[in-house]
Amino acid sequence: MEVAVPNDGWELTDSETFTNSDYYEFQSGRSLITVESVVDHHGDPQQCVLDSLALLETLEERAVIDIGSDDPDERAAGLERNHGWAVYTVEPLQEERSDQEYTIRYDCYTLAPGDASLVVTHATPRDLWTGERDKGERFRDGIDFPASSANTHVNPLAGDGRYFGRTLTMGIPRIWIPRAA
């Protein structure tokens, strides 16, 4: 798999590599994109999106999380062959974070059927989403999956038991607000 990073000012801000998994974080202006290979033992895009939502709910246990963005014309979720996605709006309930609402989109791609997924997460402040979402689309359009990638065997990783190989240090979406604000 290769990622051709578009010329939208993206800068690699973090990366972690484990035996069978990689995590990359890119920032462009107020947008943050993470690209993560996940040994989830299903490689199913729909389940991967649901797993990502479960991680978000764990991280944002004191927030209102709604499916969709503030744009009524934007599709909130979709499912295609080997690709699923969903957009969520997050409103933290803590008084000290009340001004940190954000929109987040999860895209899940099958890396190895029955075994692994690629999770691409795009987050930006809620009020900037409609202006920033095209950056995420151009980024995702630059992902090239070779035909052989769906047949690659990936060895399982030790995870936290709830999220199939996504460790708490790598799998839970990072809070991007302090870096992007």
C-alpha positions as CSV (number, residue, x, y, z in Angstrom):
1,M,0.0,0.0,0.0
2,E,1.2,3.5,-0.8
3,V,-0.1,6.9,0.2
4,A,0.5,9.8,-2.1
5,V,0.1,12.8,0.2
6,P,-1.5,15.7,-1.6
7,N,-0.1,19.2,-1.7
8,D,-2.5,20.6,1.0
9,G,0.2,21.5,3.5
10,W,0.2,18.1,5.2
11,E,3.0,17.5,7.6
12,L,3.9,14.2,9.3
13,T,3.6,15.0,13.0
14,D,3.8,11.5,14.6
15,S,4.4,7.9,13.7
16,E,4.7,4.6,15.5
17,T,5.7,1.2,14.2
18,F,5.0,-2.1,15.8
19,T,5.8,-5.6,14.6
20,N,2.8,-5.9,12.4
21,S,1.2,-2.4,12.5
22,D,1.9,1.2,11.6
23,Y,0.4,4.5,12.8
24,Y,1.0,7.8,11.1
25,E,-0.4,11.2,12.0
26,F,-0.6,14.2,9.6
27,Q,-1.6,17.7,10.2
28,S,-2.6,20.5,7.7
29,G,-3.9,23.7,9.2
30,R,-6.7,22.7,11.6
31,S,-7.1,19.2,10.2
32,L,-5.6,16.1,11.6
33,I,-5.5,12.8,9.7
34,T,-4.3,9.5,11.1
35,V,-3.6,6.4,9.1
36,E,-3.4,3.2,11.1
37,S,-3.2,-0.5,10.1
38,V,-5.3,-2.5,12.5
39,V,-5.3,-6.2,13.1
40,D,-9.0,-6.5,14.0
41,H,-9.5,-10.2,13.1
42,H,-12.4,-9.4,10.7
43,G,-11.1,-7.0,8.0
44,D,-14.8,-5.9,7.6
45,P,-15.2,-2.2,6.8
46,Q,-18.6,-1.9,8.5
47,Q,-17.5,-3.6,11.7
48,C,-14.2,-1.5,11.6
49,V,-16.3,1.7,11.6
50,L,-18.3,0.4,14.5
51,D,-15.1,-0.5,16.4
52,S,-13.8,3.0,15.7
53,L,-17.0,4.5,17.1
54,A,-16.7,2.3,20.2
55,L,-13.1,3.7,20.7
56,L,-14.4,7.2,20.3
57,E,-17.2,6.6,22.8
58,T,-14.6,5.3,25.3
59,L,-12.3,8.3,24.7
60,E,-15.2,10.8,24.8
61,E,-17.3,9.2,27.5
62,R,-18.6,12.7,28.5
63,A,-19.7,14.0,25.2
64,V,-22.6,14.0,22.8
65,I,-21.7,12.1,19.7
66,D,-24.1,12.4,16.8
67,I,-23.8,10.7,13.4
68,G,-23.4,13.2,10.5
69,S,-22.0,16.8,10.2
70,D,-23.7,20.1,10.2
71,D,-24.0,20.0,6.4
72,P,-27.5,18.5,5.7
73,D,-26.3,17.5,2.1
74,E,-23.4,15.4,3.3
75,R,-24.0,11.7,3.5
76,A,-23.3,10.6,7.1
77,A,-22.1,7.1,6.3
78,G,-21.6,4.7,3.5
79,L,-20.5,1.2,2.6
80,E,-18.8,0.0,-0.6
81,R,-16.8,-3.1,-1.4
82,N,-13.8,-3.2,1.0
83,H,-14.6,0.4,2.2
84,G,-16.9,1.8,4.9
85,W,-17.1,5.3,6.4
86,A,-19.0,7.4,8.8
87,V,-19.0,11.1,9.9
88,Y,-19.6,12.1,13.6
89,T,-20.0,15.4,15.4
90,V,-18.6,15.4,18.9
91,E,-19.7,17.9,21.6
92,P,-17.7,17.5,24.8
93,L,-19.8,18.1,27.9
94,Q,-17.0,19.2,30.2
95,E,-17.2,22.9,30.8
96,E,-13.5,23.4,30.1
97,R,-13.9,21.7,26.7
98,S,-17.2,23.2,25.7
99,D,-15.6,25.2,22.9
100,Q,-13.8,22.2,21.5
101,E,-16.5,20.6,19.4
102,Y,-15.2,18.7,16.4
103,T,-16.2,16.6,13.4
104,I,-14.5,13.3,12.8
105,R,-14.7,10.9,9.8
106,Y,-13.6,7.3,10.0
107,D,-12.8,5.5,6.7
108,C,-12.1,1.7,7.0
109,Y,-10.6,-0.3,4.2
110,T,-10.0,-4.1,4.1
111,L,-6.3,-4.8,4.2
112,A,-6.6,-8.6,4.7
113,P,-10.0,-10.2,4.6
114,G,-10.9,-11.8,7.9
115,D,-7.8,-10.3,9.5
116,A,-6.9,-6.6,9.1
117,S,-8.1,-3.1,8.2
118,L,-6.7,0.3,7.4
119,V,-8.3,3.1,9.4
120,V,-8.0,6.6,8.1
121,T,-9.4,9.2,10.6
122,H,-9.9,12.9,9.7
123,A,-10.8,15.3,12.5
124,T,-11.2,19.1,12.5
125,P,-13.0,21.7,14.6
126,R,-16.8,21.5,14.0
127,D,-17.1,25.0,12.6
128,L,-14.4,24.3,10.0
129,W,-15.5,20.9,8.8
130,T,-17.2,22.0,5.5
131,G,-14.1,23.9,4.5
132,E,-11.6,21.2,5.5
133,R,-13.3,18.0,4.5
134,D,-12.1,18.3,0.9
135,K,-8.5,18.0,2.2
136,G,-9.4,14.6,3.7
137,E,-11.0,13.5,0.5
138,R,-7.9,14.4,-1.5
139,F,-5.8,12.6,1.1
140,R,-7.9,9.4,0.9
141,D,-7.9,9.5,-2.9
142,G,-4.1,9.2,-2.7
143,I,-4.2,5.8,-1.0
144,D,-3.3,3.1,-3.5
145,F,-4.0,-0.5,-2.6
146,P,-2.1,-3.1,-4.7
147,A,-4.3,-6.0,-5.8
148,S,-2.2,-8.4,-3.7
149,S,-2.8,-6.5,-0.4
150,A,-6.1,-8.2,0.2
151,N,-4.3,-11.6,0.3
152,T,-1.6,-10.6,2.7
153,H,-1.5,-12.5,6.0
154,V,-1.1,-10.3,9.0
155,N,-0.1,-11.8,12.4
156,P,-2.2,-10.8,15.3
157,L,-1.0,-8.2,17.8
158,A,-1.6,-8.2,21.5
159,G,-4.3,-5.6,22.1
160,D,-6.3,-4.6,25.1
161,G,-8.8,-7.4,24.5
162,R,-11.8,-5.2,23.6
163,Y,-10.6,-3.7,20.3
164,F,-8.8,-6.6,18.6
165,G,-5.2,-5.5,18.4
166,R,-5.7,-1.8,18.7
167,T,-3.7,-0.9,21.7
168,L,-4.7,2.0,23.9
169,T,-1.6,3.9,23.0
170,M,-2.1,3.5,19.2
171,G,-5.8,2.6,18.7
172,I,-7.7,5.3,20.5
173,P,-8.0,8.5,18.4
174,R,-5.6,11.1,19.6
175,I,-7.0,14.4,21.0
176,W,-5.9,16.8,18.3
177,I,-7.3,20.0,19.7
178,P,-4.2,21.1,21.7
179,R,-2.0,20.7,18.7
180,A,-4.4,22.2,16.2
181,A,-5.8,25.0,18.2
